[in-house]
């Protein structure tokens, strides 16, 4: 099999035909170009542009951005539940159904909307650059914002089915909590002081999310479970990397070093 045949097999033949007409799913380079442009702006173009400029305020934009994230993620969670999660769809190795039933197609379209929200997430780093908050642009931040849309993109292309949607449901529920915290924090120092004790819990919630999703994903390797294994392996690997990075952040940010005993 030559390269052209391999490309045709993996990009077209292995893809779910139900997503072929959706934006961002027709070309193999659209999302990579978006992510490359994002990294180029964040790491080179943006800092160069801001070098001799004062930081932008952008407080109004940040408030509305947080409101958008809360509403959009809450809608995704509600739509997943209305599509059958926790009633008709269970967390116990649900069979992958690729048929064109209305509920299955609803799952497909919700997953696609999740991808759109993950692309919108990239604006967050752009705000850091324009506000000269460069310390917030860590490897953890960049890895999370690049790997997540790539993983969601691959899920939509190859396995846009109910079992693969559970991680998105959980992640969006966590994002509702996270961006609610960010929204309240954006109202000034008074709110920040009130919310300060809650701040470590946000990172803990994210780490618990990763553990829950790893446990959920492992069941794909049980006998008689017809979920796609390669995509699951990528998902588990990404979850482990995220957990390690978030744990490292939590340890360095919120764990006080032990005092030396003289």
C-alpha positions in Angstrom: 0.0 0.0 0.0 1.6 3.3 -1.1 1.1 6.7 0.7 -1.8 7.7 -1.5 -3.7 4.5 -0.8 -2.9 4.8 2.9 -4.2 8.3 3.0 -7.4 7.3 1.2 -7.9 4.3 3.5 -7.4 6.1 6.8 -8.8 9.5 5.9 -11.8 8.5 3.8 -12.6 4.8 4.1 -12.1 4.6 7.9 -14.0 7.8 8.6 -17.6 7.9 9.6 -19.6 8.9 6.5 -22.1 10.8 8.7 -19.7 13.6 9.3 -18.4 14.1 5.8 -20.4 17.2 5.1 -19.7 19.0 8.4 -17.4 22.0 8.5 -13.8 21.3 9.6 -14.2 17.6 8.8 -13.7 17.7 5.1 -10.0 18.5 4.9 -7.1 17.0 6.9 -5.3 20.3 7.1 -8.0 22.7 8.3 -7.6 22.1 12.1 -3.8 21.6 12.0 -3.5 25.0 10.2 -5.7 26.6 12.9 -3.6 25.1 15.7 -0.3 26.0 14.0 -1.6 29.6 13.6 -2.6 29.6 17.2 0.9 28.5 18.4 2.6 30.9 16.0 0.6 33.8 17.4 1.0 32.8 21.0 4.8 32.0 20.9 6.1 34.4 18.3 3.8 36.9 16.6 1.8 38.0 19.6 4.7 38.6 22.0 6.6 40.5 19.3 3.5 42.6 18.6 3.1 43.4 22.4 6.8 44.0 23.1 6.6 47.8 23.2 2.9 48.1 23.9 1.0 48.4 27.2 -1.2 45.5 28.2 -4.8 45.6 26.9 -7.5 45.6 29.6 -10.1 43.3 27.9 -12.1 42.9 31.1 -15.4 43.3 29.3 -14.4 40.7 26.7 -13.3 38.3 29.5 -16.6 38.6 31.2 -18.6 37.8 28.1 -16.1 35.1 27.1 -16.7 33.4 30.4 -20.5 33.8 30.0 -20.3 32.2 26.6 -18.3 29.3 27.9 -20.8 28.7 30.8 -23.8 28.8 28.5 -22.3 26.8 25.7 -20.9 24.0 27.9 -24.2 23.8 29.9 -26.1 23.5 26.7 -23.8 20.6 25.6 -24.3 18.8 28.9 -28.1 19.3 28.6 -28.2 18.1 25.0 -26.2 15.0 25.7 -28.6 14.1 28.6 -31.6 14.8 26.3 -30.0 12.5 23.7 -30.3 9.6 26.2 -27.3 9.8 28.6 -28.1 8.2 32.0 -31.5 6.9 30.8 -31.1 5.0 27.5 -27.3 5.3 27.4 -25.3 3.9 30.3 -21.6 4.2 31.4 -21.1 0.4 31.2 -19.6 -0.4 27.8 -22.5 0.9 25.7 -22.5 -0.7 22.2 -21.2 1.7 19.5 -24.2 2.4 17.2 -23.3 4.0 13.8 -26.8 4.1 12.5 -28.6 7.3 11.3 -31.4 7.4 13.9 -32.3 10.8 15.2 -30.7 10.3 18.6 -27.5 9.0 17.1 -27.3 11.9 14.7 -28.0 14.3 17.6 -24.9 12.8 19.3 -22.9 13.4 16.1 -23.9 17.1 16.0 -23.3 17.7 19.7 -19.8 16.3 19.4 -19.2 18.6 16.4 -20.3 21.6 18.5 -17.9 20.4 21.3 -15.1 20.8 18.7 -16.2 24.3 17.9 -16.1 25.2 21.6 -12.6 23.8 21.9 -11.5 26.0 19.0 -13.1 29.0 20.7 -11.0 28.0 23.8 -7.9 29.1 21.9 -8.9 32.8 22.3 -8.2 32.4 26.0 -4.4 32.2 25.3 -4.7 35.1 22.9 -6.1 37.2 25.8 -3.1 36.2 27.9 -0.8 37.5 25.2 -2.6 40.8 24.8 -2.7 41.3 28.5 0.9 40.3 28.9 0.1 37.5 31.2 2.8 35.4 29.8 3.4 33.4 33.0 0.0 31.8 32.5 1.0 30.4 29.1 2.7 27.3 30.5 3.4 24.0 28.7 0.4 22.6 30.5 -1.8 25.3 29.0 -0.5 24.9 25.5 -0.6 21.1 25.5 -4.2 21.1 26.8 -5.4 23.6 24.3 -3.7 21.8 21.3 -4.3 18.2 22.2 -8.0 18.5 23.2 -9.3 19.8 19.9 -7.1 17.3 18.0 -8.5 14.4 20.1 -12.1 15.7 19.7 -11.6 16.0 16.0 -10.4 12.4 15.7 -13.3 11.2 17.8 -15.8 13.0 15.5 -14.1 11.7 12.4 -13.9 8.0 13.4 -16.1 7.3 16.4 -18.9 9.9 16.7 -21.0 7.5 18.8 -22.6 7.6 22.3 -19.7 5.8 24.2 -17.2 8.3 22.9 -19.3 11.2 24.0 -19.1 10.5 27.7 -15.7 12.2 28.2 -17.0 15.3 26.4 -20.1 15.3 28.7 -17.9 15.1 31.8 -15.4 17.7 30.5 -18.1 20.2 29.6 -19.7 19.8 33.0 -16.3 20.6 34.6 -16.0 23.6 32.3 -19.3 25.0 33.6 -17.9 24.9 37.1 -14.5 26.3 36.0 -15.8 29.2 33.9 -18.3 30.1 36.6 -15.4 30.5 38.9 -13.5 32.6 36.3 -16.6 34.8 35.8 -17.0 35.5 39.4 -13.2 36.2 39.8 -13.4 38.7 36.9 -15.5 41.0 39.1 -12.5 42.2 41.1 -10.3 41.7 44.1 -13.2 41.3 46.6 -14.6 38.3 44.7 -11.1 36.9 44.2 -10.5 37.0 48.0 -13.8 35.2 48.6 -13.1 32.6 46.0 -9.4 32.1 46.8 -10.1 29.0 49.1 -12.0 27.4 46.2 -9.2 27.9 43.6 -7.3 24.6 44.5 -10.6 22.7 44.3 -10.9 23.6 40.6 -7.6 21.9 39.8 -8.6 18.9 42.0 -11.9 18.6 40.1 -10.0 18.5 36.8 -7.7 15.8 38.1 -10.6 13.7 39.4 -12.2 14.1 36.0 -9.1 12.6 34.4 -9.2 9.6 36.8 -12.9 9.0 36.2 -12.4 9.1 32.4 -9.4 6.8 32.4 -11.5 4.3 34.4 -14.4 4.7 32.0 -12.1 4.3 28.9 -10.4 1.1 30.2 -13.6 -0.9 29.9 -13.3 -0.6 26.1 -10.7 -3.5 26.3 -13.1 -5.8 28.1 -14.4 -8.9 26.2 -17.4 -8.3 24.0 -16.9 -4.5 24.1 -17.1 -3.3 20.5 -15.6 0.2 21.0 -12.7 1.3 18.7 -9.4 0.4 20.5 -6.9 2.8 18.8 -8.9 5.9 19.5 -9.4 4.7 23.1 -5.6 4.2 23.5 -5.0 7.8 22.3 -7.6 9.1 24.7 -6.2 7.2 27.7 -2.7 8.4 26.9 -3.9 12.0 26.6 -5.7 11.7 29.9 -2.6 10.3 31.7 -0.5 13.2 30.3 -3.0 15.8 31.4 -3.3 14.2 34.9 0.5 14.3 35.3 0.7 17.9 34.1 -2.2 19.1 36.3 -0.8 17.2 39.3 2.6 18.9 38.8 0.8 22.3 38.6 -1.2 21.6 41.7 1.9 20.4 43.6 4.0 23.5 42.6 1.2 26.0 43.1 -0.8 24.9 46.1 1.4 22.5 48.1 3.7 24.4 50.6 7.2 22.9 50.9 7.8 21.2 54.2 9.8 23.1 56.7 13.2 21.8 57.5 13.7 20.5 61.0 16.8 21.9 62.6 
